[in-house]
Amino acid sequence: MKIMIMTDMEGVAGILNFQDWVFPDGTYYDKGKRLLTEEVNAAVQGFFDGDAKEIVVVDGHGHGGIDPEILDERVQLSRGHEEKAWPWGLDKSFHGLAFVGQHAKAGTPYSHMTHTQCFDYVDLAVNGISIGEYGQLALCAMECGVPTILACGEEALAKEAEALTPGVITVAVKRGLLPDGLDDLDADAYGKAKLSAIHIAPKRARILIRDGARKAVMKLKEKPASFQYPKVKPPYVRTTRFRKTGDTPARSARCEQPDSIIALMNMP
C-alpha cells in the first residue's frame, strides 16, 4: 500500500505565528521544521503499523518545512514539482493521500494563521465549492482515483476536511480563537489578524497523529468505499476573490477547463 503525505507548517501544534516560526529568518524556524517533521514521523509510524509498504512525503511548505536529517528513514522525500505543479507527483500508483500540518482555508472562523496560498485570497472555489490548499490537492486526488484518508492540523481544518471529503480520518492539534468576517482587510492586515490559538502539547499531538494514521490505513484496507468526494462534474470553473494588496485593488478572477480539475489547478 503506497501513501502520499502532503505537508505544511502552519497547522502544526506549537507553531505559534508566521514571523517567528515559518519563515527562514524567523527565530524559531529550525524548531518549527523539527516540530513538523516529528508530526510527519508520527504519521509514518502509524501508516507502517497499519501495514503500509511505501510512503512519499511531500514538503509542501513554501520555504521548506521538513528537516531531512530527522525524517523517518523508511520514507522518500519529495521537494519541488515537475513541469506542472499540480498534483505534486500524485498519480494512480498511490492508494491514499494524507495531510500533516495543514491549516484551514482563507475566511474560516476560529482558525489559526489562516490563508489560502497567500494572504491576498478572500476565497477560492471550484464549481461553487469553496476550497483551500487542502481542497486543491484533494480534488486533484479525486481525479486520480486516490482517496484522501487522513487530515491532520488545526480543528478548523479538520472540520473543513470532513465536509469536503466525508469519511476522512481527522486529527486536530490546535484551535483558533478568533472569528473571521475580515474580507475588507488588505493582505498584510489579514496575515496578522488570526494568530491566537490553543495548542495541545506536541508530544501528545504526535500520539494522536500516529493513532489516526493507523486508523486511516486500516479503514482504507477494510472499507475503501467509505472515503468520499463531492460530486463535481465538468466543465470545471475556478473563481477567485482577492484582497487589496499594496497598491493593487481588490479583484476577482475566473477560469474554466472543460474536462480536468488538475489542468484547472495548473492554469494561471
Secondary structure, DSSP 8 states (H G I E B T S, - for coil): -EEEEEE-STTSTT---HHHHTSTTSTTHHHHHHHHHHHHHHHHHHHHHTT--EEEEEE-STT----GGGS-TTSEEE-S--SS-TTTT--TT-SEEEEEEE---TT-TT-SS--SSSTTEEEEEETTEEE-HHHHHHHHHHHHT--EEEEEEEHHHHHHHHHHSTT-EEEEEEEE------TTS-HHHHHTT---EEE--HHHHHHHHHHHHHHHHHHHHH-GGG-------SSEEEEEEE--BTTB--EEEEEEESS-HHHHHT--
